[in-house]
Amino acid sequence: MKLWHWIGLFLFVIWVGSSYAPDDPPKRSSSSSDRSNATSPASDPTPSTSASQPAKIRLYVTGNVVNVRSGPGTSYARVTQLKRSDEVQEISRQNGWVEISFRGGRGWMFGKYLSPTRPRAPSPPPPPPPPVKKAPQQRRCHPSYSGACVPIASDVDCAGGSGNGPAYVRGPVRVIGRDVYRLDRDKDGIGCE
């Protein structure tokens, strides 16, 4: 390798190394003047505990009813269940699972069921359609008979008689036209007597 390659590599390593330097300023050796200032709270460079705590992220449950588990996976026991729009605080994340705190409890929920925006309330189901009123099915009755409805069929016999149907009628039936089914055997105008 040529010399200028080595110089470039050396400068690159120094530059990369400096970007990974710790954020804390280097500690000075303690001297008598530093010890006198050590008791002063204004000169204390240590950050407050509230700044070192990660900010909790507010999340909302998006599923209708979602299990909260004791660990990050379905193999862990169910601690409780939360409902849609319940508010939780994110503590940490692991493999798609979110460690949460809620109403004094703590557990894990799969991240798919959490959102930073409150879900809209589900819209109510549409009202059922009004029942369809079926017109009473009109029985098709033969116009040559009155009193009882004599169905229109290939053959009609009197119920309880010796005929073999396929349709039957309970009489008495008044014959007002041609007796096509021969229900009036004695020809007195009344069939199935």
C-alpha atoms as a printed R data frame, in Angstrom:
    type eleno elety resid chain resno        x       y       z
1   ATOM     1    CA   MET     A     1    0.000   0.000   0.000
2   ATOM     2    CA   LYS     A     2    1.206   3.468  -0.720
3   ATOM     3    CA   LEU     A     3    2.021   5.890   2.040
4   ATOM     4    CA   TRP     A     4   -0.933   8.195   1.368
5   ATOM     5    CA   HIS     A     5   -3.286   5.159   1.764
6   ATOM     6    CA   TRP     A     6   -1.826   4.507   5.197
7   ATOM     7    CA   ILE     A     7   -2.213   8.146   6.175
8   ATOM     8    CA   GLY     A     8   -5.842   8.187   4.995
9   ATOM     9    CA   LEU     A     9   -6.593   4.988   6.914
10  ATOM    10    CA   PHE     A    10   -4.953   6.403  10.043
11  ATOM    11    CA   LEU     A    11   -7.002   9.610   9.852
12  ATOM    12    CA   PHE     A    12  -10.203   7.628   9.225
13  ATOM    13    CA   VAL     A    13   -9.610   5.462  12.316
14  ATOM    14    CA   ILE     A    14   -8.992   8.543  14.415
15  ATOM    15    CA   TRP     A    15  -12.154  10.196  13.078
16  ATOM    16    CA   VAL     A    16  -14.307   7.071  13.700
17  ATOM    17    CA   GLY     A    17  -12.826   6.618  17.139
18  ATOM    18    CA   SER     A    18  -13.585  10.209  18.088
19  ATOM    19    CA   SER     A    19  -17.241   9.779  17.123
20  ATOM    20    CA   TYR     A    20  -17.547   6.981  19.684
21  ATOM    21    CA   ALA     A    21  -16.004   8.960  22.522
22  ATOM    22    CA   PRO     A    22  -18.101   9.102  25.696
23  ATOM    23    CA   ASP     A    23  -20.333  12.149  26.159
24  ATOM    24    CA   ASP     A    24  -19.021  12.858  29.679
25  ATOM    25    CA   PRO     A    25  -16.181  15.393  29.885
26  ATOM    26    CA   PRO     A    26  -12.865  13.976  31.105
27  ATOM    27    CA   LYS     A    27  -12.389  14.033  34.879
28  ATOM    28    CA   ARG     A    28   -9.730  16.389  36.187
29  ATOM    29    CA   SER     A    29   -7.362  15.394  38.854
30  ATOM    30    CA   SER     A    30   -8.621  16.427  42.234
31  ATOM    31    CA   SER     A    31   -6.934  19.391  43.746
32  ATOM    32    CA   SER     A    32   -7.703  21.486  46.771
33  ATOM    33    CA   SER     A    33   -9.604  24.041  44.734
34  ATOM    34    CA   ASP     A    34  -11.789  21.300  43.184
35  ATOM    35    CA   ARG     A    35  -12.607  19.856  46.585
36  ATOM    36    CA   SER     A    36  -13.911  23.176  47.816
37  ATOM    37    CA   ASN     A    37  -16.301  23.409  44.837
38  ATOM    38    CA   ALA     A    38  -17.421  19.779  45.088
39  ATOM    39    CA   THR     A    39  -19.987  20.557  47.755
40  ATOM    40    CA   SER     A    40  -21.654  23.270  45.691
41  ATOM    41    CA   PRO     A    41  -24.806  21.888  43.990
42  ATOM    42    CA   ALA     A    42  -24.532  24.443  41.157
43  ATOM    43    CA   SER     A    43  -21.185  23.044  40.019
44  ATOM    44    CA   ASP     A    44  -22.320  19.380  40.097
45  ATOM    45    CA   PRO     A    45  -22.182  18.109  36.488
46  ATOM    46    CA   THR     A    46  -24.240  14.965  37.285
47  ATOM    47    CA   PRO     A    47  -27.584  15.014  35.439
48  ATOM    48    CA   SER     A    48  -30.776  14.786  37.446
49  ATOM    49    CA   THR     A    49  -32.544  11.422  37.719
50  ATOM    50    CA   SER     A    50  -35.539  12.670  35.763
51  ATOM    51    CA   ALA     A    51  -33.333  13.400  32.739
52  ATOM    52    CA   SER     A    52  -31.784   9.910  32.830
53  ATOM    53    CA   GLN     A    53  -35.179   8.156  32.810
54  ATOM    54    CA   PRO     A    54  -36.520   7.492  29.305
55  ATOM    55    CA   ALA     A    55  -39.727   9.330  28.524
56  ATOM    56    CA   LYS     A    56  -42.743   7.036  28.718
57  ATOM    57    CA   ILE     A    57  -44.689   6.837  25.507
58  ATOM    58    CA   ARG     A    58  -48.474   6.874  25.749
59  ATOM    59    CA   LEU     A    59  -50.116   4.141  23.667
60  ATOM    60    CA   TYR     A    60  -53.679   2.933  23.178
61  ATOM    61    CA   VAL     A    61  -55.047  -0.583  22.781
62  ATOM    62    CA   THR     A    62  -56.462  -1.071  19.280
63  ATOM    63    CA   GLY     A    63  -57.897  -4.593  19.566
64  ATOM    64    CA   ASN     A    64  -61.352  -5.190  21.038
65  ATOM    65    CA   VAL     A    65  -59.998  -7.364  23.891
66  ATOM    66    CA   VAL     A    66  -56.232  -8.024  24.063
67  ATOM    67    CA   ASN     A    67  -54.258 -10.274  26.428
68  ATOM    68    CA   VAL     A    68  -51.528  -8.808  28.639
69  ATOM    69    CA   ARG     A    69  -48.846 -11.418  29.366
70  ATOM    70    CA   SER     A    70  -46.160 -11.810  32.017
71  ATOM    71    CA   GLY     A    71  -43.398 -11.920  29.372
72  ATOM    72    CA   PRO     A    72  -42.744 -11.164  25.692
73  ATOM    73    CA   GLY     A    73  -44.457 -14.146  24.061
74  ATOM    74    CA   THR     A    74  -47.620 -16.223  23.944
75  ATOM    75    CA   SER     A    75  -45.953 -18.929  26.034
76  ATOM    76    CA   TYR     A    76  -46.064 -16.583  29.052
77  ATOM    77    CA   ALA     A    77  -49.081 -16.565  31.356
78  ATOM    78    CA   ARG     A    78  -51.909 -14.129  30.739
79  ATOM    79    CA   VAL     A    79  -51.906 -11.442  33.428
80  ATOM    80    CA   THR     A    80  -55.118  -9.688  32.396
81  ATOM    81    CA   GLN     A    81  -56.948  -8.352  29.379
82  ATOM    82    CA   LEU     A    82  -57.311  -4.755  28.197
83  ATOM    83    CA   LYS     A    83  -60.065  -3.340  26.022
84  ATOM    84    CA   ARG     A    84  -60.066  -1.094  22.980
85  ATOM    85    CA   SER     A    85  -58.957   2.522  23.707
86  ATOM    86    CA   ASP     A    86  -57.424   1.642  27.111
87  ATOM    87    CA   GLU     A    87  -54.381   3.851  27.723
88  ATOM    88    CA   VAL     A    88  -50.993   2.283  28.555
89  ATOM    89    CA   GLN     A    89  -47.411   3.501  28.933
90  ATOM    90    CA   GLU     A    90  -44.567   1.904  26.955
91  ATOM    91    CA   ILE     A    91  -41.615   0.779  29.066
92  ATOM    92    CA   SER     A    92  -39.545  -1.195  26.542
93  ATOM    93    CA   ARG     A    93  -39.721  -3.295  23.349
94  ATOM    94    CA   GLN     A    94  -38.492  -6.773  22.521
95  ATOM    95    CA   ASN     A    95  -39.099  -8.845  19.356
96  ATOM    96    CA   GLY     A    96  -42.346  -7.070  18.467
97  ATOM    97    CA   TRP     A    97  -43.636  -7.174  22.068
98  ATOM    98    CA   VAL     A    98  -44.051  -4.025  24.149
99  ATOM    99    CA   GLU     A    99  -43.590  -3.940  27.904
100 ATOM   100    CA   ILE     A   100  -46.360  -1.720  29.265
101 ATOM   101    CA   SER     A   101  -47.654  -0.270  32.485
102 ATOM   102    CA   PHE     A   102  -51.361   0.301  32.942
103 ATOM   103    CA   ARG     A   103  -53.687   1.214  35.806
104 ATOM   104    CA   GLY     A   104  -51.089   0.146  38.359
105 ATOM   105    CA   GLY     A   105  -50.261  -3.102  36.541
106 ATOM   106    CA   ARG     A   106  -47.416  -4.146  34.317
107 ATOM   107    CA   GLY     A   107  -47.016  -6.717  31.533
108 ATOM   108    CA   TRP     A   108  -46.337  -7.376  27.861
109 ATOM   109    CA   MET     A   109  -48.592  -6.893  24.820
110 ATOM   110    CA   PHE     A   110  -47.882  -7.605  21.173
111 ATOM   111    CA   GLY     A   111  -47.083  -4.301  19.447
112 ATOM   112    CA   LYS     A   112  -49.591  -4.908  16.650
113 ATOM   113    CA   TYR     A   113  -52.391  -4.125  19.111
114 ATOM   114    CA   LEU     A   114  -50.971  -0.779  20.268
115 ATOM   115    CA   SER     A   115  -51.071   2.643  18.613
116 ATOM   116    CA   PRO     A   116  -49.919   6.143  19.607
117 ATOM   117    CA   THR     A   117  -53.320   7.508  18.535
118 ATOM   118    CA   ARG     A   118  -56.556   6.680  20.291
119 ATOM   119    CA   PRO     A   119  -58.640   4.418  18.057
120 ATOM   120    CA   ARG     A   120  -62.026   5.625  16.961
121 ATOM   121    CA   ALA     A   121  -64.939   4.002  18.651
122 ATOM   122    CA   PRO     A   122  -66.261   1.234  16.475
123 ATOM   123    CA   SER     A   123  -69.253   2.344  14.505
124 ATOM   124    CA   PRO     A   124  -72.463   0.692  15.623
125 ATOM   125    CA   PRO     A   125  -73.625  -2.137  13.435
126 ATOM   126    CA   PRO     A   126  -76.201  -1.144  10.869
127 ATOM   127    CA   PRO     A   127  -79.768  -1.767  11.932
128 ATOM   128    CA   PRO     A   128  -81.204  -5.006  10.688
129 ATOM   129    CA   PRO     A   129  -83.300  -4.665   7.570
130 ATOM   130    CA   PRO     A   130  -87.020  -4.525   8.192
131 ATOM   131    CA   PRO     A   131  -88.655  -7.899   7.944
132 ATOM   132    CA   VAL     A   132  -89.983  -8.601   4.515
133 ATOM   133    CA   LYS     A   133  -93.676  -9.139   4.720
134 ATOM   134    CA   LYS     A   134  -94.508 -11.913   2.418
135 ATOM   135    CA   ALA     A   135  -97.863 -11.612   0.844
136 ATOM   136    CA   PRO     A   136  -99.881 -14.579   1.854
137 ATOM   137    CA   GLN     A   137  -99.388 -17.102  -0.816
138 ATOM   138    CA   GLN     A   138 -102.624 -17.389  -2.605
139 ATOM   139    CA   ARG     A   139 -103.602 -20.892  -3.098
140 ATOM   140    CA   ARG     A   140 -104.522 -21.519  -6.602
141 ATOM   141    CA   CYS     A   141 -108.014 -22.901  -6.444
142 ATOM   142    CA   HIS     A   142 -109.891 -24.385  -9.354
143 ATOM   143    CA   PRO     A   143 -112.617 -21.975 -10.575
144 ATOM   144    CA   SER     A   144 -115.176 -24.797 -11.064
145 ATOM   145    CA   TYR     A   145 -115.527 -25.351  -7.305
146 ATOM   146    CA   SER     A   146 -116.462 -23.183  -4.273
147 ATOM   147    CA   GLY     A   147 -116.753 -23.644  -0.518
148 ATOM   148    CA   ALA     A   148 -113.371 -25.288  -0.027
149 ATOM   149    CA   CYS     A   149 -110.331 -24.629  -2.167
150 ATOM   150    CA   VAL     A   150 -109.880 -27.374  -4.691
151 ATOM   151    CA   PRO     A   151 -106.236 -27.199  -5.795
152 ATOM   152    CA   ILE     A   152 -105.286 -27.233  -9.431
153 ATOM   153    CA   ALA     A   153 -103.435 -30.500  -9.917
154 ATOM   154    CA   SER     A   154 -103.275 -33.477 -12.257
155 ATOM   155    CA   ASP     A   155 -105.902 -35.236 -10.093
156 ATOM   156    CA   VAL     A   156 -107.786 -34.263  -6.937
157 ATOM   157    CA   ASP     A   157 -109.685 -36.720  -4.753
158 ATOM   158    CA   CYS     A   158 -111.839 -36.344  -1.662
159 ATOM   159    CA   ALA     A   159 -109.854 -36.638   1.573
160 ATOM   160    CA   GLY     A   160 -110.663 -39.852   3.393
161 ATOM   161    CA   GLY     A   161 -111.942 -41.469   0.188
162 ATOM   162    CA   SER     A   162 -110.473 -44.259  -1.910
163 ATOM   163    CA   GLY     A   163 -108.746 -41.963  -4.450
164 ATOM   164    CA   ASN     A   164 -104.995 -41.949  -4.917
165 ATOM   165    CA   GLY     A   165 -104.399 -38.179  -5.293
166 ATOM   166    CA   PRO     A   166 -101.845 -36.621  -5.699
167 ATOM   167    CA   ALA     A   167 -103.976 -33.788  -4.208
168 ATOM   168    CA   TYR     A   168 -106.903 -34.025  -1.808
169 ATOM   169    CA   VAL     A   169 -109.719 -31.736  -0.680
170 ATOM   170    CA   ARG     A   170 -111.952 -31.859   2.381
171 ATOM   171    CA   GLY     A   171 -115.559 -31.343   1.524
172 ATOM   172    CA   PRO     A   172 -118.256 -30.534   1.111
173 ATOM   173    CA   VAL     A   173 -117.372 -28.730  -2.102
174 ATOM   174    CA   ARG     A   174 -119.921 -27.003  -4.272
175 ATOM   175    CA   VAL     A   175 -119.582 -27.660  -7.993
176 ATOM   176    CA   ILE     A   176 -120.253 -24.409  -9.882
177 ATOM   177    CA   GLY     A   177 -118.806 -25.339 -13.262
178 ATOM   178    CA   ARG     A   178 -117.678 -28.473 -15.019
179 ATOM   179    CA   ASP     A   179 -116.730 -31.241 -12.490
180 ATOM   180    CA   VAL     A   180 -113.243 -31.946 -13.932
181 ATOM   181    CA   TYR     A   181 -112.105 -34.052 -10.970
182 ATOM   182    CA   ARG     A   182 -115.426 -35.989 -10.678
183 ATOM   183    CA   LEU     A   183 -115.890 -35.078  -7.012
184 ATOM   184    CA   ASP     A   184 -119.703 -35.017  -7.309
185 ATOM   185    CA   ARG     A   185 -120.459 -38.710  -7.873
186 ATOM   186    CA   ASP     A   186 -124.225 -38.432  -7.322
187 ATOM   187    CA   LYS     A   187 -124.546 -35.311  -9.529
188 ATOM   188    CA   ASP     A   188 -126.400 -33.218  -6.901
189 ATOM   189    CA   GLY     A   189 -123.971 -30.237  -7.192
190 ATOM   190    CA   ILE     A   190 -122.141 -31.034  -3.910
191 ATOM   191    CA   GLY     A   191 -118.909 -33.038  -3.972
192 ATOM   192    CA   CYS     A   192 -116.979 -34.857  -1.211
193 ATOM   193    CA   GLU     A   193 -120.100 -35.219   0.954
